[in-house]
Amino acid sequence: RLKEEEERYEAAMKAQEEEDRIRREQKEAEKKRKAEKVEELKKAGKYLTPAQRAKLQQTQAKLAAANIVFARDEEADPAAADKPKKRILYDTKKKQKGPQQKDVVPEKKSESPIDSEPATLSPVDEKPAAAVAEAAPAAEEAAAWDEGPVDDWEMADEITVPAPASSAAPAAVSPTPAAAAAKTPPPAKQSSADNKEKYDAASKEQVVERVKLRLKKRREAAQAKRSTNDLRAPVICVLGHVDTGKTKMLDTIRRTNVQDGEAGGITQQIGATQVPGDVIKERCKMVRDFDPEKMKIPGFVIIDTPGHESFSNLRNRGSALCDFAILVVDIMHGLEPQTIESLKLLRKRATPFVVALNKIDRLYGYESNPRKDVYAHLKSQSESTQNEFKRQYNLIVGQFAEQGINVILSNKNRNEEDYISMVPTSAFMGDGIGNIMAYIANSTQTRFADKLAFCEELDATVMEVKMIAGLGTTIDVILVNGTLNVGDFIILTGADGAITTQIRELLMPQPLKEMRVKNEYGRFKQIKGAQGVKILAKGLEKALAGLPMYVAHNEDEVNFLREEAEAQLSKALTLINCKAEGVYVQASTLGSLEALLAFLKSQKIPYSNVNIGPVHKRDVQKAAVMMEHNAEYTCILAFDVRVEKDAQQFADHEGVKIFRADIIYHLENNFLKYREELRLKARKEHEHLAIFPCKMRVLPQHVFNARNPIVCGVAIEAGQLKKGTPICVPSKEGLLLGAVSSIERNNEAVELAKAGEEVCIKIENTTGEAPKVYGRHFTHEDPLVSKITRESIDVCKDHFRDDLTTADWKLVLQLKKLLDI
């Protein structure tokens, strides 16, 4: 019974499938028939879409109404019916759609009789004629959506419009416009497109000009409002050599301890600090020439830059932003390489600066007192301490003179145009910090008051791009002038082009707190320059630091400002130039990334990809691609970032080496060490293939064994002879004797013999043929050379290039000709 039921079920299923198949075939046949019918109609020019049919019915209804009116007119005036009728051709060219649409004037056709005798319509005729004029563009608009190449002028019928009896030249209008339009060529679509393009181009130019004019007026208005009575905080940059005390000086000003929290106590990022005016007054109250009541500036914005040589990009960025600079010099060491580099940056940008003669607490016998004026305190020191200070001071004055700069202590500087002031300081103890703050406050609000006058025009520069847990990718911005608001649309330069985004939050560290150190940020709706600001917004991952940021106040300004931002992209990407083969570079911030790339460029190490933030599994996957190209580059240089656990496990599995360090030169040293290990490993692997070039002669009085093995004394005429070198006799058609198994000099075994030496060698027969005999197959008159090959030359070039001298390479050229390689 079950079997019968299964058979019935299968039969029913087959019948159902057969019915479905027949139904599908019928549907496809019907569909094909309809498609063929449509094709025939299209070819005949009679195909209409549903929209076209509806429009055509409306047109016919209007024309039918018009014919009734025309028939009444003919009954009223029988003479008019006998007059010849002329056809009126109505232009069906589609009107261009634009902000200022003009009436389209019908094109004149010289072949049409209507040109010579224009038709006039009576008041009774105006309504139907207008109906026809309305119907024609409507019919064409529907036809424009047709898939086929048919135009509406091919589908209309002729209409006739009789003229009134009073008309001298009666006009005839066809019942439908088809026959009349058949003689009228289709509208020039290309011409319309060209006109549209010209209109768009002209419109775009007008918008750009309008935006330029608006920005210019805004800038002029902002400049006109500037006043020395409203000063902003000066942006101060601290520059100098590594370990001269830059960050420690800021820590003393802020009464913080940022330096101890940095890796190795070395600054590797650029940071900003706000110093309020009240703090400046408090710290400078013991200075003789400072009057707190006359201070006009609201405070300082101080930028700390790295001193390590790899961070020249950040020092450059910091010096470009600042109004005033502090050049920190170690009084015990004088001018050092990065000090001189910073000095050149300041002179290049004509930035005013003061020299901090730091570490005076290192002077022998110096007693500290940060509550006193530093100059008065120096006079109270012992005579030996004062003498040592004068000696070091004079030495540094001479070093500055070598750089073409005149320096003098600030309390003796009567000519600030020609002389740069120096202030003795001790960042560690706090001596002289009040003096240098007072000097900067006095100089900026008097000599540079015009520069510090607040301007409403925005002047903001992206200082750093950083990923922060809980906040995402943020940008640190130095807002020099202008105002930023939450919700402003900002435009900045990104690695893939301009970035347009909206400010979600404006954050600022508490006064005297470092921006790059994680702490509690204050949230603000509006911030006025000059300040260091952290901005939260979407799409900042590929933002580039060191470039200006713009704010668009109107919608039409966005495209113009995007072009301005993109114009600077080529300059910003000079360092980020990835190669097809190279290491994978990962860093915490863009500034650190740039510094690392600068180091790689100096070391001639290519990089294939870069990224900012923690090392994830996808980064390891990208780095593992290099395994197929060059094993040396199958590594990730992770600077100041964490490596995820799954990424480390995947890297171990794939053989990707991850170098992680918090100090940039530790990362450099680790990678260079790894490179050297790889080089030595490759040398060891290819050592058996490397054949050094050598040319020698047998010493006949020192032939100890003439047959396998050949033991004799030789004089090395050129090149180098090492163990394992195959020896041949070029004068005997390249006769191969065997390989050198040992070398002795003064009865001591050596690995290598060089040109000019006389050694004893043993040549083992490794040819697989009968051993060669000295005296029968060759003599002392036949020179012996190493049997080099094309492969051995390539190995020497790749792995042993430094082991061969210029003379050795010249010998390789000679042997190539001699052995016909």
Phi, psi and omega in degrees: 000317178301320181296320179296316179299318178298319180295317178298319180297316179296319179297319179296319179296319179295318178298318179297316178298320180296317178298316179299320181295315180297320180296317179297317180297319178297318179297316180296320179296318179295318179297318180294320179298317179296319179297319179295320179297317179297319180298318179297317179296321179296317179296322179281352180077024184246003184283132178232139173281163178306321180294320180293320180297319179297317179296320181294321177297319177298317181297315180297322179296318179294320180292324177299318177297321179295321181296324178297315180296318181296323180295320177298320180297321181293323178295322180290329183228084183298332182294331182291333183289333182278348183286148178297140181258141178246148181271129176264127179260116178266131181289129181254016181293131183292138178286142176287139178264122179206180181296331179233087184277129180255160177292136181273123179272127181300140179286140179276137177250120185293337183278345185277135179293346182289341179295325184276328181233091181296140180276144175242141181247140177283166177306327180293328185275345187296322183294309179296324179297319178296324179297318178295318180296325177289322186291325185297307178297326180295318179296322181290323180299322177292321181293335182296335181273356180294140180286329183281172182276019185272136176257159183294337182289348178271349190248003185262159176256161186284140178238146180242131178243106181288147178273156178292163184297329183285349184287131179291323179236090184299142182255147179242134177240131182292149181302323175228151188281006187294308185294322179293318181288341180299329178274350182264127182293154179295155180298146182283098183292322181298321180298320179297318180297317179298317180298321180296316179298316179297320180296316180298317180298315180296320180296319180296317179298320179297319179296315180299315180297320180295319179294316179301315181296318180296315179296322179296316180295320179297319180294316180296320179294320179294320179294324181293331181278349183297143180212143178288352175280343179240089182263143173268172178287133177289143176270119186247131181249136179255119183237163177152177181288161178297138176067032173263352176106025182294306182293325179296325178295318178293323177300322179292320178295317184277344189059043177239185180220060182292322187300319182294338179274354181270152182297118180068012182069022184243130177288127180233008176223164179264134184223163182228149181223137175264125178247109182294159181297325180298323179294319180298315181298319180295317184284341185254008186292338181272354182282135188292318188269013185249130178245108183300331183291335183267003182285125184258333185284145182282351180155196178240152163241111187255131178252128178258130181242153177291150179258347183295147187301329182291343186261032179298330179297322181285324175297320178298316181295316182295317181292333179287333184275334197274154173269332183212152184228151171247117177262111184271125180236131176285117184297336181275337184248341180075206182284128179243170188309310182287337174295315180294321178297316178297322179298319179294322178298316182294319180292323181297322183265002180055041180272125176295144182208163175235146181263127175263109176281089191273165176068039176291345177291347178280349179296140183298127176080009183289134177247126187274148172200088185291352181272359181249156171301131189296325182290319177294325181289325179296324180291338180273358179284167179294160183298321181295322179293318179296320180295319179294322178298315180297320181296313180292323179298312180297324179296316181290324176302318178295320179295320176294323179298325177296332178271004177082027182232134177265128180234153179202157178297144188297329181285349178250002184276110178256354182225085185285350177284324184257339184241140175266133182280146174238141179235122176292132182220161169226100182297329183288316184265337180099359179292135174081354181294319177298321180297317183289326177292320179295320180297317181294317180299314180296315183293315185292323184273354177248295183290328186241030182297322180298322180290329184268000178298128185294137181236137182285342179290134185292131174224095184227141181232133176286118185266324183203148174244125187216142174270125181237129180300130179092338180247334184088202180282125180236164174237136172267125185238135170266109179269101184279310180225162178089187184225139175248141179233149173297132182099349177297143174271117183252149177235125178219164184278135177238168182296331180253017181126185182291146179246127175245124182208173182245136180292122177269318180213146173248119181244146174220139175292161177296154178309140180069014176252143181283134183295322186277353176269129184294124178203187179284120179265144173273139181260133185231148174276330182213140178227132181252140181290158005262132181209161168262123189236140172255125185250132173255128178199168179277154171070030181265005188301324185254018178293147181251134180277162177088005182238156183291157176243140182243157175236128179265120180270338179230158184297322183286352179276344187298308183297320180296316181289329175297319177296322178297318181291320181290334179296337181265359185294318183299324179290321185289335185262017180297324179278323183275084182231086187289149179252169178292326178237138178165178181282164177259129187245130180229132181217164183283326181224164180292325179297316177295321179297315179299319180297318180294320179293326177296320177296314180300322179294319179294329180272001181059040177255116180286156177230134186268334183202152179226157178202161179239131178116185183298157179276118179252177182297323181295329177293320178295321179298318179294320180291328183292342178300329182294344180301328180283339185255305183207111184298333181299329184264007179278069182205161178240128174263103184257109184254116174060035176226159177270156178250122180296150185298315181294329178293319180294318179296317179294322179295319178297323180290321183272353181078027178266125180273127178250120176258120180237133178206153177262348178243130192296322183282342170293319178296318177301311183297318180297317181291319179296323177296317178298320179298316180295320177298318178296321180296316180294323178295317179295321178299316182295321181292329184255006185300323182289343179266343183279116177247114180283145178290139181206143176224128184212166177233146179284135174273109189299329181282357181236040175265110186264333177211125187270344185231166190320116354277151177279122178240119183203163174271141180226154174250121180283113181274325180203156176080203183224140179245124177234163181301141179091358182287125174288138184245137177224167180245098184297330182288345178250045178059040176069034181301124182270123182269324184145200182240148179287120181262337177203154179227132178231140174230122182054046177064019178239134180289135177231158181270336189213140175236137184249172183303137179095350181264154174244123184224166176255132183235157175240124181251112178272145178281110179240016187275341185082004178247182178297139181301145177271150187240131175291135181099330177259309182269333177203163180227184180291345179281343180270120178291146176253140180227161176283140183276082180280157178229173178298319180296318181293325178295318180295319179296318178297322179293319185282322190237344185231025184300318183288342181280344183253138180273175178299321178296324178295319179292327175295322177294325177301318178297319179296316182291329177299317178290319184293321183260005177057056179265000000 
